[in-house]
């Protein structure tokens, strides 16, 4: 099973999850890079506003083509209960017609926030084979790794 993990991150939680998933699934990994400056307090405010307004953004050229993979795992942090502009842009620009998809997201709340409905809508209603929501990932690293491992095992069994 040829797998790609594509993700956007701002603070590190989503990057940790993406790298852990890639390790467990022996996947290629694609960091989606937003060309907009989202650093510092002003970047944080701007990011939340852009997410709420469902804005796209300009992203760096991608290394991998999602259409070359059997499975594409897509990850994004949750910003103001929305997906990030970079992931929104990635979903719109990529071709997943030959791939199964799975979603994960991270948030800094203990509430099970997810953005999967928006992600699914951007993919024309395509259902993911599995989803994962993780909160406060780096604060609960061992528990997060355990949940990621279990999730990846489920995905492997679904793809056989």
BELVENWO-V610507 format. One record per residue. N is the residue number from 1. RES is the residue in three letters. PHI is phi in whole degrees, -180 to 180 (NA if undefined). NEAR is the number of other C-alpha atoms within 8 Angstrom. Layout:
N/RES/PHI/NEAR ; N/RES/PHI/NEAR
This chain:
1/UNK/NA/6 ; 2/UNK/-86/7 ; 3/UNK/-125/13 ; 4/UNK/-124/14 ; 5/UNK/-109/15 ; 6/UNK/-115/13 ; 7/UNK/-149/14 ; 8/UNK/-122/15 ; 9/UNK/-143/11 ; 10/UNK/-123/7 ; 11/UNK/-112/5 ; 12/UNK/120/7 ; 13/UNK/-61/12 ; 14/UNK/-68/16 ; 15/UNK/-62/10 ; 16/UNK/-58/9 ; 17/UNK/-63/12 ; 18/UNK/-60/13 ; 19/UNK/-66/9 ; 20/UNK/-68/10 ; 21/UNK/-62/13 ; 22/UNK/-59/13 ; 23/UNK/-65/8 ; 24/UNK/-66/9 ; 25/UNK/-96/9 ; 26/UNK/53/7 ; 27/UNK/-106/12 ; 28/UNK/-72/8 ; 29/UNK/-132/10 ; 30/UNK/-127/11 ; 31/UNK/-85/8 ; 32/UNK/-84/13 ; 33/UNK/-106/8 ; 34/UNK/-81/10 ; 35/UNK/-78/8 ; 36/UNK/-80/6 ; 37/UNK/-76/6 ; 38/UNK/-118/10 ; 39/UNK/-85/7 ; 40/UNK/70/6 ; 41/UNK/-61/6 ; 42/UNK/-66/8 ; 43/UNK/-62/10 ; 44/UNK/-64/10 ; 45/UNK/-64/8 ; 46/UNK/-60/9 ; 47/UNK/-62/12 ; 48/UNK/-61/10 ; 49/UNK/-64/9 ; 50/UNK/-64/12 ; 51/UNK/-66/14 ; 52/UNK/-61/11 ; 53/UNK/-80/6 ; 54/UNK/54/9 ; 55/UNK/-85/9 ; 56/UNK/-86/9 ; 57/UNK/-146/10 ; 58/UNK/-90/9 ; 59/UNK/-117/11 ; 60/UNK/-65/8 ; 61/UNK/-58/4 ; 62/UNK/-88/7 ; 63/UNK/-83/5 ; 64/UNK/-115/5 ; 65/UNK/-102/9 ; 66/UNK/-60/11 ; 67/UNK/-69/10 ; 68/UNK/-87/7 ; 69/UNK/-119/13 ; 70/UNK/-73/10 ; 71/UNK/-135/12 ; 72/UNK/-122/15 ; 73/UNK/-99/12 ; 74/UNK/-112/11 ; 75/UNK/-132/15 ; 76/UNK/-152/14 ; 77/UNK/-72/14 ; 78/UNK/-98/14 ; 79/UNK/-119/12 ; 80/UNK/51/8 ; 81/UNK/66/9 ; 82/UNK/-129/12 ; 83/UNK/-77/14 ; 84/UNK/-73/14 ; 85/UNK/-57/13 ; 86/UNK/-65/14 ; 87/UNK/-70/13 ; 88/UNK/-57/14 ; 89/UNK/-64/12 ; 90/UNK/-58/10 ; 91/UNK/-62/10 ; 92/UNK/-71/8 ; 93/UNK/-88/6 ; 94/UNK/-99/9 ; 95/UNK/-110/8 ; 96/UNK/-113/11 ; 97/UNK/-63/5 ; 98/UNK/-102/9 ; 99/UNK/-123/12 ; 100/UNK/-79/10 ; 101/UNK/-129/13 ; 102/UNK/-138/12 ; 103/UNK/-118/12 ; 104/UNK/-140/12 ; 105/UNK/-144/14 ; 106/UNK/-126/15 ; 107/UNK/-151/13 ; 108/UNK/-102/7 ; 109/UNK/-112/8 ; 110/UNK/-89/6 ; 111/UNK/-81/5 ; 112/UNK/-79/8 ; 113/UNK/-76/9 ; 114/UNK/-144/10 ; 115/UNK/-121/11 ; 116/UNK/-67/8 ; 117/UNK/-61/7 ; 118/UNK/-65/9 ; 119/UNK/-64/11 ; 120/UNK/-62/12 ; 121/UNK/-60/9 ; 122/UNK/-67/10 ; 123/UNK/-100/10 ; 124/UNK/71/6 ; 125/UNK/89/7 ; 126/UNK/-63/7 ; 127/UNK/-82/6 ; 128/UNK/-74/10 ; 129/UNK/-76/9 ; 130/UNK/-165/8 ; 131/UNK/-137/9 ; 132/UNK/-145/8 ; 133/UNK/-118/11 ; 134/UNK/-126/11 ; 135/UNK/-113/11 ; 136/UNK/48/12 ; 137/UNK/-55/13 ; 138/UNK/-74/8 ; 139/UNK/-76/5 ; 140/UNK/-125/8 ; 141/UNK/-57/8 ; 142/UNK/-63/6 ; 143/UNK/-63/7 ; 144/UNK/-62/12 ; 145/UNK/-60/10 ; 146/UNK/-63/8 ; 147/UNK/-66/8 ; 148/UNK/-64/11 ; 149/UNK/-59/10 ; 150/UNK/-62/8 ; 151/UNK/-63/9 ; 152/UNK/-63/11 ; 153/UNK/-63/8 ; 154/UNK/-62/8 ; 155/UNK/-63/10 ; 156/UNK/-58/9 ; 157/UNK/-69/7 ; 158/UNK/-74/7 ; 159/UNK/-91/6 ; 160/UNK/-75/4
